[in-house]
């Protein structure tokens, strides 16, 4: 995803070498008769459905999520629809920055930084279309830690959704209904409270493949925090001397993180 290009690039991957070959790009406003691509302005995040059939783009400037079908042979994308904040009853997508799927592919979770919220969508596995379920908003109905929502992750067992609240310097914890996808707020973890550290200005969150640990990129204190999922206690917070703005974990448990230039 490219915020400046308002679009998403498509690359073919060599499974042996890992090298990439450029295939094409989908850009906001481009024609795809009878439709026009929409929802890609400020493209900030990409999520592929677990079955590989559909691709979803978070358009931070558009306050929307664009939906595409994916050609498994070519990787080509065909625009299906867009869900935008404030349209058709949709809420929680203002300034959307991150997307996360449940492992069953039934639900998509979107972190809306300007709405201080996480939006919940049900996904049609055949068409890829989304149906708005609800939005959990910071300060409403017991939800906390969602201010500046910038990242989202779903535990492998599907029981919890974690959202990084950059403004709150917190990790919001929400219990997930596996049938409806709806969320119930749980106690959040805040930087400097109860021994937690490394969460200042937290911008991203990810869960380990075994579901036992939660990792968070604390950009505000140049740290990568490791939290125990069971009790939320801090295991460690490693300092890097540069802004840690993203973190991901691969299937074998290795972490991949991004360091921006130190200020």
Steps between C-alpha positions, in 0.01 A plus 500: 500500500626848411345807668665740255389300195151444643525142389637150539777338297483139382811282478562139403728312741757239412441228760863384479691827515238732647563750221210718389381588150275799446154409368297818528330753724147590604455873557216695656272657239608270216217371281390138510175514302232518618675593826767747604760393754431666833616486861873491422592861579774497761537123470646400836455125539426180310331183623454181301219267603630171647367307199690732263187587304468868590718802578401794720665845500471756779475850352593734785412818309181348356394369843416177323575137425520398133416141408655304211474146370837339433600287202704217652690440175604856419452685828282750314241693698143585398317770694180386673386775739605751763379555855535858621462663838159661544341331197243224530524502878875427502695648792852484640693542172602864529876498438511121459859378530497125557307184410497154657313181415383229733666171402166358384467787251151584622575842645718801419608751764603854406678751726376857448753740651288815476189323626698346789325178407509151359234416240368147455389352167361162403642363174317307229749228404353464151490865392739664746243766583488643850208558735546745785442340839598765755771738617664514840588861578737622769312618807170339400350189659812428699743510205840642592850523352371569148597866467704535181427139398787414266535122492291187544557128550280198564619212717536168314223342707268785401415587857662844524562807287787733594516863386797733548390844617777740400355802683411293808839323501300185563393162370123462499377147564162388369330163529363372167172322433603231246154489342425869454849649526369753752741620769476545875756732664739352757747686724760676284874513564646851533864602490633563849208329674539169681860456391431535128771668296589563136151608392543875471363611163436137405435468126466128430409173671533132405434164668743207489388193298446299820287781642706528817672836445399844376767725346459877469705770326537792739605781266494759776781335694683315224397164644365160412284377787428134569190425705371173639153444361360316801546773760613799295821533698813633338771251411748746355529828314803521274630847411642564152594869493284548191125522456343152479187554293393156378528141613393168349556134575540217251367145532818364658482763774775735379428871540532754222505864609570837346732769631461858385780754529557624855402859575 
